[in-house]
C-alpha cells in the first residue's frame, strides 16, 4: 500500500473540515476568519463536535457573521440560537464568550483577524498564543483554528497537531508534519489534517481506509 493511496482514501472518506461542515467559506477575509473563530470557541467546549458545528451554522444562518453583528447582539438571542442547535449545556456561558470575543476582535484587531497574523509576525507559535487570549480558547482551540486556516494562511503550514499525528499513525502514514504535507495535494493540507483527526475519533474510518487500499 502506498502512502499516496492512503491519503487519497482519507480525503475522499473524511477530508471535510469543520469549517466547511459549518457552512463557512474559508477566505483571508474578516468575516470568514471571524466565523472560524466562533466555530473554534464552540468546538473548544466539552460538547460533541457535531453540536458545535450545528450551533455555528445556526448563528451564521441568523446573520451573526461579523464581530460587529455579534458584539451588538442581544445576549438572549445568542442563547436562543445556541439552544436551537441543541448547544444547551453551555449556552449561557458560550453566548457571553461570543460577545466578549467579538468585542476583542473589534478592539484589538479593528474587526479584522488578519491583524492578528501581522501582530504574530506570521509566526504560528505566536499566533497560537494570541488565539488563546480569546475567552474559551485554549491550546486545543488554537490548534483547531490553525489546522483549519493553514491553506489560507500558508505561513501556518504544515500544521498537524498531536491528534492529527496520532491519526497518521493509525493509518500507517509518517508521523512527521513535513512528510505529511508533501503527501497532500496543493491547498488540501488542511483537509488531510482534518481527515487524520477524524481517524482518531472514529476507528471505523481507519479500518475502512486500510481495507480499501491494496
N, C-alpha and C positions, 0 to 999 in steps of 0.2 A: 504494500500500500504506500502510495506517495503522499508526502505532506500536502502537495497541491490538491490531490483528490480529497483529502480530509477537509481542507479549507473550503473547497467548493461545496461539499455537503453541508458544512457548518453554515455557510452563507445562505444556502438555499433553505435549510430547515429552521435556522434560528437567528439569522442575521438581521433582525429588525430591532433597532434601538428603542429605548423607552420614549425618546422624544418623538420619533415617528409614530409610535403607538398612540401617543397623546395628541396627535394632530399638529405637532409643531414642525414647521418647515425651517430647518436649521439654516440660517444665513448669518453672515457677520453684520447684523443689523440690530439696533437697540431693542426692538420689540421681541424679536426671535430669541436673543440672548436672555432677556428678562424672563420670557416664558420658560426657558430651560432652567433658570434659577428657581422659579416657582416649583417646577417639577422636581428639581433636586431637593428642595426643602421638604416637599411632601413625601418623597421617597426615603428621606432620612429618618422618618419616624418608624417605630416598630409596628408596621402595618403591612399588609400584603402589597406587593408591587402593583398588582392589577388594580387595587383600590386607589393607590396614589396616582396611577396613570389616568384612571377614570375621573378622579377629582380634578386633575389638571385639565382634562378635556372639557369637563363641565364648566370650569372657570373661564377657559378660553371661549367656549361657546356662548357664555353670558356677557362676553365683551371685556373681561379682565385681561387684557392683552399687553398693557403697558404699565410701568411703575406709577405714572400719573393716575391712571384709572383705578389701580388697586389702592394707592395711598388715599384717594378721595372717596373710596367705597365705604358704605355703611357696614359696620362690623357684622351686624345681624344678617346682612345679605350674603357676606362671605361665608358665614356659618351655614346658612341655608343651602348655598351652592355645594359646600362640602358634604352636608347631610344628604343631599340629593344623590351624591355618588357613593353613599354608604361610608364616608370617611368620618364616622360618628365618634369614635372613641377619643380622638384628639381634635375634634372640630374647633372647639373654642380656642385652645392654645395655638392651633395651626392658623386660625384666622388672625389672631393677634400678631403672630410672627410674619404672616404675609404682609400686613400693613407696615410693620416695623422695617421689614426688609425692603419694601418698595420705597419707603422714605429714605432709607440709607442709600439706595441706588440713586435717588434724586439728589440727596445732599452731598454724598461723597463723590459720585461719578457723573453728576449732572444728567442723570437719567439714561446713561449710556455705558454699558458694561465693557465696551471697547476701551474705555478709560482705565478699567481695572487691568487690562492687558498692558497698557502703557505704564501704569503705576508699578506693575510687577516687573517691568523691564523685559517682558516676554520670557520670563523665567518660570517654568512650570512649578517649581517648589514654592516660589514666592507667590504665584497665583493661587496655589492651594491654601497658603496661609491667609491670603486676603479673602478667599471664599469662606474660610472658616470664621471670619469675623461677622458673617451674617447669622442671625438667630436660627437655631435649629440645624445648622450645617456643621458637621464635624469632619474628621478625616474621610469617613466613608462617603459623605456627601460631596466633598471636594473631588474625590475620585470619580464619582458618578458624573459630575459636571465636566471634568476634563476628559473623561473617557468619551462622552457623547460629543464634545465640541472639537475634538482633535483634527477632524478632517476640514474644519472651518478655520480654526486656529492651528495652522500647521506647525507652528513652533512648539506646540504641546507634544507632537508625535515623537516617538511612539509612546502611548500611554496605555499600558497593560498593567493594571493593578494586581495586587496579590490574588484576588479572587479569580481574575481572568487567567492568570498564570496557572492557578490550580486547575482551571478548566482545560487549559492546554495539555497539562499532564494527563488528564483523564482520557483525552483522545489522541494521546501519543504524539503530540506536537512539541517542538522545542519550547522550553520554559524560559525563553530569552526574548525580551521585547523587540530588539533589533531584528532578530531572525524571524519573529512572527510578522513584523511589519513588512519584511521582504517578501513574505508569502502572500500577503493580501493584495488584491487588485488596487490600482490607484484610486484614492478617495473612498476606499472601503475598509480602511484600518479600523475606524470606529465600529463598523458593522461586525468585523471579526471579533473585536473586543467584546461587543455586546453578546455575540453568539457564545463566546467562551464563558461569559458569566452565566448564561442560561444553562450551560452544561453543568455548572456547579449546583444549580437549583433543581434540575430535573435529570436524574440519572438515565432515564429512558432515552433522552436525546443522544447521550454519549453512546449508548448501546446501539441505537438505530444507525448512527453515523458509522461506527466501526463495522457493523454488519453490512452496510451498503457499499463500503469501499473494498474493492477486491484486494 
